């Protein structure tokens, strides 16, 4: 069968990719894209990227070329999508990448190249641009916290069609848009871990006295929750967020494909210092909650808040202790209100380490607030604690190789010890590991009567994040199973040359005990306990 590629840019940003000039496939000189992670045991994936080079001989894609049919539309944040159709009719077309235009670089010069380079990126950018302002998370599973973090991010509506108040084209609920929910743009495993408390210590301390002590952005907060769970957070081919709990890759699965000396390239090393870790230190953060609800968290000093008649004003404040260190809090209230003039209704929407003050003036005179105090129960780190796991034999043989993991959301030393022990077991002894393999195929010719079986092409179409493969290589003598954690593709020469690199993480050599599963229920023989 022949594989047909469709590379499209939604210039109108209406979500359908059917505009007159949306399909840019015939103009593509090269397309290079990536998604997932590149490093084994990586908690949070790298940004998804796409690099497109297009024929621009008619200046169609030059943003400032006024007579272009796309004038005013060649701009950032236009959705981009790559799809293929292999003619099988099963799950076709297949989406390979989704993201947004980030940078546009036309070739310049009167006699220069008649091309344009378009760089697009995935949704990770929005996680890094949004500050997390979650309420205090108490006794919640990691996936529940993850869902709330994702809701904090406003993703361009052309992809998820989330409702946006007052914006024409994005506010006709049920017609142009739909109310957002996490299932529309994420697939989250149920967390194996329930956190007693989270979000209170998502703060950046230190720095000069006049520097703002920020809260975590959503990306960093997601990293903390993922690390606490000891799972993974990635974006798949369709741009959906994936959260894998710590048991996701420990279930045991059939191998999806075997690569036996057919790789064009293979990144292999034995006993790399990056992966062999024989001293693992996990830092946890027990917390202490204040006993009274009258601790001062913030107060209006040497300033005023003015609210004009008929105006509603929202002010975000950040909790601090007496030493001006950022803290978390609960049972938050607003007290000690005094006005230099007028009055307003003041309410507080408490978050984990800050609060939104909403001031509403329904009177005829400007309200000038000259005193306001936010009080509550402070939540303080009661001192970092370290759990350590050591492979003494490995240290003697190969020297000390230390891995430190700082987990703000873990408040239990016992839980920290579980993580340290787990990492020591899987990384303490040196071994051969493949971090990536590369294959080549014809980008259009698949498997049919007219062409010899092109298994590599079929594998390039289907093998993506989470798939299990077997890698066997004669020269190194290596043979082991791996999980795909990242994928990179290069499509060139009018889509006749397709190069794919899969980034890999070693699959477990033995799987955890599981009741009633043949080959996994003889504890200490075929399997081990996990946490």
matplotlib code that plots the C-alpha trace (Angstrom):
import matplotlib.pyplot as plt

x = [0.0, 1.0, 1.2, -0.2, 1.0, -0.9, 0.8, -1.5, -1.5, -4.9, -4.3, -7.8, -7.4, -10.9, -10.0, -10.9, -7.7, -9.8, -9.0, -7.9, -4.3, -4.2, -2.8, 0.9, 2.0, 3.0, 5.1, 7.1, 10.8, 11.5, 9.6, 11.4, 9.3, 9.8, 7.7, 8.2, 11.5, 15.1, 16.5, 15.8, 13.9, 13.0, 9.9, 8.5, 8.9, 10.7, 8.8, 7.3, 8.8, 8.4, 10.7, 9.1, 10.8, 8.4, 8.8, 8.0, 8.8, 5.5, 6.0, 2.8, 4.1, 6.0, 4.1, 4.6, 4.0, 0.8, -0.6, -0.2, -3.6, -2.5, -1.6, -2.4, -2.7, 0.9, 1.3, 2.3, -0.2, -1.7, -2.3, -0.2, -0.9, 0.8, -1.2, -0.7, -3.1, -1.7, -4.9, -5.7, -8.9, -8.1, -7.7, -7.0, -5.9, -3.2, -2.1, 1.6, 2.0, -0.1, 1.2, 1.3, 3.4, 6.0, 8.5, 8.5, 11.8, 11.4, 14.5, 15.5, 17.5, 16.5, 18.4, 18.3, 16.5, 12.8, 12.0, 10.5, 11.3, 8.4, 9.1, 6.2, 6.0, 3.6, 1.6, 4.5, 4.9, 1.6, 2.5, 5.6, 3.8, 1.1, 1.7, 0.1, -2.5, -4.2, -6.0, -4.4, -4.5, -5.2, -5.5, -5.8, -4.4, -1.7, -3.9, -6.6, -4.0, -2.7, -6.1, -6.5, -3.1, -4.0, -7.2, -5.1, -3.6, -5.4, -4.6, -5.4, -9.1, -8.6, -7.3, -9.4, -12.4, -12.6, -15.1, -13.7, -16.0, -16.8, -14.6, -16.5, -16.0, -15.1, -18.1, -21.0, -21.3, -22.3, -21.9, -18.3, -17.0, -17.6, -17.0, -13.5, -12.8, -9.5, -10.6, -10.7, -7.0, -5.5, -5.4, -4.4, -3.7, -5.3, -2.5, -0.9, 0.0, -2.3, -0.6, -1.4, -0.7, 0.5, 0.8, 1.6, 5.4, 5.4, 7.3, 10.7, 12.6, 15.8, 17.2, 17.7, 15.2, 13.7, 13.2, 9.7, 9.5, 7.4, 5.2, 5.9, 4.7, 2.4, 5.2, 7.3, 4.3, 3.5, 7.1, 6.8, 3.7, 5.1, 8.3, 6.3, 4.3, 7.5, 5.6, 5.8, 4.2, 4.3, 2.3, 1.2, 1.0, -2.4, -1.1, -2.9, -1.2, -0.4, 0.1, 1.5, 1.5, 4.5, 3.0, 2.3, 5.5, 5.6, 2.5, 4.3, 3.2, 3.8, 6.6, 5.2, 8.2, 11.6, 14.7, 17.4, 20.5, 18.2, 18.9, 20.6, 22.1, 22.0, 23.1, 24.6, 26.7, 27.8, 27.9, 27.3, 27.8, 24.5, 22.5, 24.5, 23.7, 24.8, 23.9, 20.4, 19.3, 15.6, 14.8, 11.3, 9.6, 7.5, 5.3, 4.1, 0.7, 0.1, -2.3, -4.1, -6.0, -4.7, -1.2, -0.6, 0.0, 0.0, -0.9, -1.2, 1.8, 2.5, 0.1, -3.6, -6.0, -8.4, -11.7, -13.7, -17.5, -19.1, -15.7, -14.6, -10.9, -9.0, -5.7, -3.5, -1.4, 1.3, 1.6, 4.8, 6.1, 7.8, 11.1, 9.5, 9.8, 7.0, 4.7, 1.5, -1.6, -5.1, -8.2, -7.6, -9.7, -9.5, -9.6, -8.8, -10.3, -10.0, -10.9, -9.6, -12.8, -15.8, -16.3, -16.3, -17.3, -14.1, -13.9, -11.0, -10.5, -7.7, -5.1, -2.4, 0.3, -1.6, -5.0, -7.2, -8.8, -12.0, -13.1, -16.5, -17.6, -21.3, -21.4, -21.1, -17.8, -14.3, -13.3, -9.7, -8.5, -5.7, -5.5, -6.1, -4.7, -4.9, -4.8, -4.8, -2.8, 0.7, 2.0, 5.8, 8.5, 9.6, 13.0, 14.2, 14.7, 16.8, 16.2, 19.3, 19.8, 23.3, 24.7, 27.9, 29.3, 28.8, 30.5, 33.5, 33.8, 32.9, 33.2, 30.4, 27.8, 25.2, 21.6, 19.8, 16.0, 14.2, 10.5, 8.6, 5.2, 6.5, 6.2, 6.8, 10.3, 9.0, 7.7, 11.0, 12.8, 10.6, 11.7, 15.3, 15.3, 13.5, 16.1, 19.0, 17.6, 17.2, 20.3, 22.9, 24.7, 26.3, 24.8, 24.6, 21.8, 20.5, 19.2, 18.0, 17.7, 17.3, 15.7, 15.2, 12.5, 10.7, 8.3, 5.4, 5.9, 4.4, 3.6, 1.5, 1.7, 3.8, 6.5, 8.5, 7.4, 8.5, 8.3, 10.3, 7.9, 5.0, 6.8, 7.5, 3.8, 2.7, 5.3, 4.9, 5.2, 4.6, 5.2, 7.4, 10.2, 13.0, 16.5, 19.0, 22.5, 25.2, 28.4, 27.7, 25.9, 23.1, 19.6, 16.9, 13.4, 12.7, 9.8, 9.6, 9.6, 10.3, 10.2, 11.9, 11.1, 12.7, 10.6, 12.6, 13.0, 9.3, 8.4, 10.4, 13.0, 11.8, 14.2, 12.9, 14.7, 13.0, 14.3, 14.2, 14.0, 14.9, 12.0, 12.1, 14.1, 11.6, 8.1, 6.3, 4.3, 0.7, -2.0, -3.0, -0.8, 1.3, 5.0, 4.4, 3.1, 6.1, 7.5, 11.3, 11.6, 10.2, 9.0, 9.7, 7.6, 7.1, 5.8]
y = [0.0, 3.6, 6.0, 9.5, 12.3, 15.5, 18.4, 21.3, 24.7, 26.0, 29.6, 30.7, 29.0, 27.5, 23.9, 22.3, 22.5, 22.7, 26.3, 26.8, 27.1, 25.0, 21.9, 22.7, 19.2, 20.0, 22.8, 20.8, 20.5, 18.9, 18.1, 17.2, 16.6, 15.3, 14.4, 12.7, 12.6, 11.8, 10.5, 7.3, 7.7, 11.3, 12.4, 15.1, 15.1, 17.7, 20.2, 18.7, 20.4, 20.7, 22.2, 22.8, 24.1, 25.1, 26.4, 30.1, 31.0, 33.0, 34.7, 33.2, 32.5, 35.8, 37.5, 41.0, 40.4, 42.4, 40.8, 37.2, 35.4, 34.6, 38.1, 38.7, 34.9, 33.8, 34.4, 32.5, 30.3, 28.8, 25.1, 22.6, 18.9, 16.0, 13.0, 9.9, 7.4, 4.0, 3.0, 0.2, 2.0, 1.1, 4.1, 6.3, 9.0, 8.6, 11.7, 12.0, 15.5, 18.5, 21.9, 25.6, 27.9, 29.6, 31.2, 32.2, 32.7, 33.5, 33.3, 36.8, 38.6, 39.4, 36.4, 34.3, 31.1, 31.0, 29.1, 29.7, 27.9, 27.5, 26.3, 25.0, 23.7, 21.8, 22.5, 22.5, 26.2, 27.0, 25.0, 27.2, 30.4, 29.9, 30.4, 27.8, 29.1, 26.0, 25.9, 23.7, 20.1, 17.7, 14.0, 13.8, 11.3, 12.6, 12.3, 14.5, 17.2, 16.8, 17.4, 20.6, 21.8, 21.2, 23.2, 26.2, 26.4, 28.2, 26.4, 28.1, 27.2, 26.1, 22.8, 22.0, 24.3, 25.4, 28.1, 31.6, 34.3, 37.2, 36.1, 35.9, 32.5, 31.0, 31.7, 30.1, 27.1, 23.9, 25.7, 27.0, 25.7, 23.2, 23.5, 22.3, 19.1, 17.3, 14.2, 16.3, 16.9, 14.5, 10.8, 10.4, 7.1, 6.9, 7.9, 5.1, 7.8, 9.9, 13.1, 14.4, 17.9, 19.6, 23.1, 24.9, 24.9, 25.5, 28.6, 30.0, 31.3, 33.4, 36.0, 39.7, 41.5, 43.4, 40.3, 38.8, 35.3, 33.6, 30.5, 27.6, 27.7, 24.8, 23.0, 22.9, 21.9, 19.1, 18.0, 17.9, 15.8, 13.5, 13.0, 12.3, 9.7, 8.5, 8.3, 10.1, 13.2, 13.4, 14.7, 12.1, 12.4, 14.1, 16.7, 15.1, 15.1, 11.7, 11.0, 7.5, 6.4, 4.6, 1.2, 2.0, 0.5, -2.3, -4.2, -6.5, -6.5, -8.3, -6.9, -4.8, -5.1, -6.7, -5.0, -7.6, -6.0, -3.9, -0.5, 2.2, 3.6, 2.7, 4.7, 2.2, 2.5, 0.2, 1.6, 5.2, 7.6, 9.2, 6.1, 4.1, 5.5, 3.6, 6.2, 7.6, 10.4, 11.4, 14.7, 15.0, 17.9, 17.3, 20.2, 21.9, 23.6, 26.6, 26.1, 29.4, 31.0, 34.6, 34.4, 37.4, 36.1, 39.5, 43.1, 46.3, 48.3, 52.0, 51.8, 52.0, 50.1, 52.3, 51.0, 53.5, 53.6, 50.6, 49.0, 45.4, 45.0, 41.8, 41.8, 38.7, 38.5, 36.0, 34.7, 35.4, 34.8, 37.3, 36.8, 37.6, 33.9, 32.5, 30.1, 28.1, 28.6, 27.3, 28.7, 32.1, 35.2, 38.9, 41.2, 44.7, 46.6, 50.4, 53.0, 56.5, 57.1, 55.2, 51.4, 48.2, 44.6, 42.5, 38.7, 36.4, 33.3, 31.4, 29.4, 27.2, 30.0, 33.1, 34.5, 36.6, 39.6, 40.7, 44.3, 45.4, 49.1, 49.5, 53.0, 56.5, 57.4, 55.9, 53.4, 53.8, 50.9, 51.9, 48.8, 45.2, 42.1, 38.5, 35.9, 32.2, 29.1, 29.0, 25.9, 25.7, 23.2, 21.7, 20.9, 18.7, 15.1, 12.7, 9.0, 7.2, 3.9, 2.6, -0.2, -0.7, -3.3, -1.0, 1.9, -0.3, -1.6, 1.6, 4.6, 6.7, 7.8, 9.9, 10.8, 13.4, 13.8, 16.7, 16.1, 19.1, 17.2, 14.2, 14.7, 11.2, 9.8, 6.3, 7.2, 8.9, 5.7, 3.6, 5.8, 5.7, 1.9, 1.6, 3.7, 1.9, -1.5, -0.4, 1.8, 0.5, -1.9, -1.1, -2.7, -2.1, 0.2, 1.4, 5.0, 5.3, 3.4, 4.8, 3.3, 4.4, 3.6, 4.9, 7.5, 6.4, 2.8, 0.5, -3.2, -4.4, -6.7, -4.2, -3.8, -6.2, -6.2, -2.9, -3.7, -0.7, 1.6, -0.1, 0.2, 3.9, 4.5, 2.6, 2.6, 5.5, 6.5, 3.6, 0.8, -2.1, -3.2, -5.8, -4.7, -7.3, -6.4, -8.8, -6.8, -5.7, -8.9, -6.8, -8.1, -6.4, -5.0, -1.2, 1.2, 4.0, 7.3, 9.7, 9.7, 12.0, 11.9, 13.4, 13.4, 14.6, 14.2, 14.7, 12.2, 9.4, 9.3, 8.8, 8.6, 7.7, 7.7, 6.2, 7.2, 4.3, 3.4, -0.1, -2.3, -4.0, -7.2, -8.6, -7.4, -6.8, -9.5, -9.6, -11.9, -14.8, -13.8, -16.8, -16.0, -13.1, -14.7, -16.6, -14.0, -13.8, -16.2, -14.4, -11.2, -8.7, -6.5, -2.9, 0.2]
z = [0.0, -0.6, 2.4, 1.7, 3.8, 4.7, 6.4, 7.1, 8.8, 10.0, 8.9, 9.9, 13.3, 13.1, 13.8, 10.5, 8.3, 5.2, 4.1, 0.5, 1.5, 4.7, 3.0, 2.5, 1.6, -2.0, -0.8, 1.8, 1.2, 4.6, 7.8, 11.0, 14.1, 17.7, 20.7, 24.1, 26.0, 25.0, 28.3, 30.2, 33.5, 32.5, 34.5, 32.3, 28.5, 26.4, 24.3, 21.1, 18.1, 14.3, 11.8, 8.3, 5.2, 2.5, -1.1, -0.9, -4.5, -4.9, -1.4, -0.3, 3.2, 3.7, 6.6, 5.3, 1.6, 1.3, -1.9, -0.5, -0.3, 3.3, 4.3, 7.9, 8.6, 8.6, 12.3, 15.5, 17.2, 14.0, 14.6, 12.6, 12.0, 10.3, 9.2, 7.1, 5.4, 4.5, 2.7, 5.2, 6.4, 10.0, 12.2, 9.2, 8.8, 11.5, 13.3, 13.9, 15.4, 16.5, 17.7, 16.9, 14.8, 16.9, 14.6, 10.9, 9.0, 5.2, 3.1, 2.1, -0.6, -4.2, -5.4, -2.2, -1.4, -2.2, 0.9, 4.3, 7.6, 10.0, 13.6, 15.6, 19.1, 21.3, 24.4, 26.9, 26.2, 27.8, 31.0, 31.4, 30.8, 33.5, 37.2, 39.3, 41.7, 42.9, 46.2, 48.9, 47.8, 50.7, 50.6, 46.8, 44.3, 42.0, 38.9, 40.6, 41.3, 37.7, 36.3, 38.3, 37.1, 33.4, 33.9, 34.9, 31.4, 28.6, 25.4, 22.1, 21.5, 17.9, 19.2, 22.2, 21.5, 25.1, 25.9, 26.2, 27.8, 25.5, 22.6, 19.3, 17.8, 21.1, 23.3, 21.5, 23.8, 21.9, 18.5, 18.0, 21.3, 24.1, 27.8, 28.5, 30.5, 31.1, 29.2, 26.0, 26.0, 28.5, 29.4, 33.1, 34.9, 38.3, 40.7, 42.8, 45.4, 47.5, 48.8, 52.2, 51.1, 47.9, 46.3, 49.6, 49.0, 45.3, 45.8, 44.9, 47.9, 48.2, 45.8, 46.5, 48.8, 46.0, 43.8, 43.5, 45.1, 42.5, 42.8, 40.5, 36.9, 36.0, 34.2, 37.3, 39.5, 37.1, 37.3, 41.1, 41.1, 38.4, 40.4, 43.6, 41.8, 40.1, 36.9, 33.5, 31.9, 28.1, 25.1, 22.5, 18.7, 18.9, 21.4, 24.3, 27.7, 29.1, 32.8, 33.5, 37.1, 38.6, 37.7, 34.1, 32.8, 35.3, 34.0, 31.6, 28.0, 24.7, 22.5, 19.7, 17.4, 17.2, 15.7, 15.0, 13.4, 11.1, 12.6, 10.6, 13.8, 17.5, 20.5, 22.9, 26.0, 28.9, 32.4, 31.5, 34.4, 33.5, 34.2, 36.8, 40.3, 43.3, 46.0, 45.8, 48.1, 48.1, 49.9, 51.4, 53.0, 56.2, 57.0, 60.2, 60.2, 62.5, 65.5, 65.3, 62.4, 63.2, 61.8, 59.5, 55.9, 54.2, 54.9, 53.0, 53.9, 53.0, 50.1, 49.2, 46.9, 45.0, 43.6, 41.5, 41.7, 39.9, 39.6, 40.5, 41.2, 41.8, 43.5, 43.9, 47.0, 48.1, 51.7, 53.6, 57.1, 59.4, 57.6, 54.2, 53.1, 51.0, 52.9, 52.4, 54.4, 55.1, 56.9, 55.2, 56.0, 55.3, 58.4, 59.7, 56.8, 57.0, 54.4, 53.8, 51.8, 50.6, 51.1, 49.1, 49.5, 49.9, 49.5, 49.5, 47.3, 49.1, 47.2, 48.6, 48.8, 47.8, 47.6, 45.2, 46.9, 45.1, 45.8, 44.6, 44.9, 44.3, 45.8, 44.2, 45.9, 45.2, 47.8, 49.1, 51.2, 53.5, 55.7, 55.0, 56.6, 55.4, 58.2, 58.5, 59.6, 58.2, 56.6, 57.0, 56.0, 59.2, 57.8, 54.9, 55.6, 53.4, 52.7, 51.3, 49.5, 48.8, 46.6, 48.6, 46.2, 43.2, 45.0, 45.8, 42.2, 40.3, 42.6, 44.1, 41.6, 43.4, 42.4, 44.4, 44.0, 45.7, 46.1, 47.7, 47.7, 49.6, 53.3, 54.4, 55.0, 54.5, 51.0, 50.2, 51.2, 48.9, 46.0, 46.9, 47.2, 43.9, 42.1, 43.7, 42.5, 38.9, 38.5, 41.0, 38.8, 35.4, 32.3, 28.6, 27.5, 24.2, 24.5, 20.8, 17.5, 14.0, 10.9, 7.3, 4.8, 1.7, 3.0, 0.7, -0.2, 2.4, 2.2, -0.8, -3.8, -5.8, -3.2, -1.0, 2.7, 4.2, 7.9, 8.9, 7.2, 9.0, 12.3, 11.7, 11.2, 14.3, 17.0, 19.3, 23.0, 25.4, 22.8, 23.9, 21.5, 21.5, 20.4, 19.4, 18.0, 17.1, 17.4, 21.0, 22.0, 23.3, 23.6, 25.7, 25.7, 25.8, 26.1, 23.5, 25.4, 22.5, 18.7, 16.1, 12.3, 9.2, 6.0, 3.0, -0.8, -1.6, 1.3, -0.3, 2.4, 6.0, 8.9, 12.4, 15.7, 18.8, 22.2, 24.7, 28.3, 29.5, 30.3, 33.8, 33.8, 36.3, 36.9, 40.2, 41.9, 40.6, 42.0, 39.7, 36.7, 35.4, 35.7, 38.0, 41.2, 42.4, 44.7, 44.8, 41.8, 38.8, 40.4, 43.2, 45.4, 44.3, 46.0]

ax = plt.figure().add_subplot(projection="3d")
ax.plot(x, y, z, "-o")
ax.set_aspect("equal")
plt.show()
